[in-house]
Amino acid sequence: MDIKIFEEIGWGYSKLAVVVDAALRKLGANHRFQIIGNPNLFSDYDVTNPPTLMVDGDILIEGYIPTQEEMVEILKDKILF
């Protein structure tokens, strides 16, 4: 599974990554993800409204940071254990 997070990094961390990581742990999934923090690279992936979560090339979240519970619901159908 290819998980990418697109978000300009502020204060040294990605806010969306924290939520994604917590949701993956809650689901018992041991998946890694890539954080792309350089806005100049967003257009290479057709990302126009960060923060954005992309899984296997599909944009699942764009323009907001969901709660951990929302993220679990979003990811549970995509995660292959």
Sequence and secondary structure as in RCSB ss.txt:
>XXXX:A:sequence
MDIKIFEEIGWGYSKLAVVVDAALRKLGANHRFQIIGNPNLFSDYDVTNPPTLMVDGDILIEGYIPTQEEMVEIL
KDKILF
>XXXX:A:secstr
  EEEE   BTTB HHHHHHHHHHHHTT     EEE  HHHHGGGT  SSSEEEETTEEEEESS   HHHHHHHH
HTT   
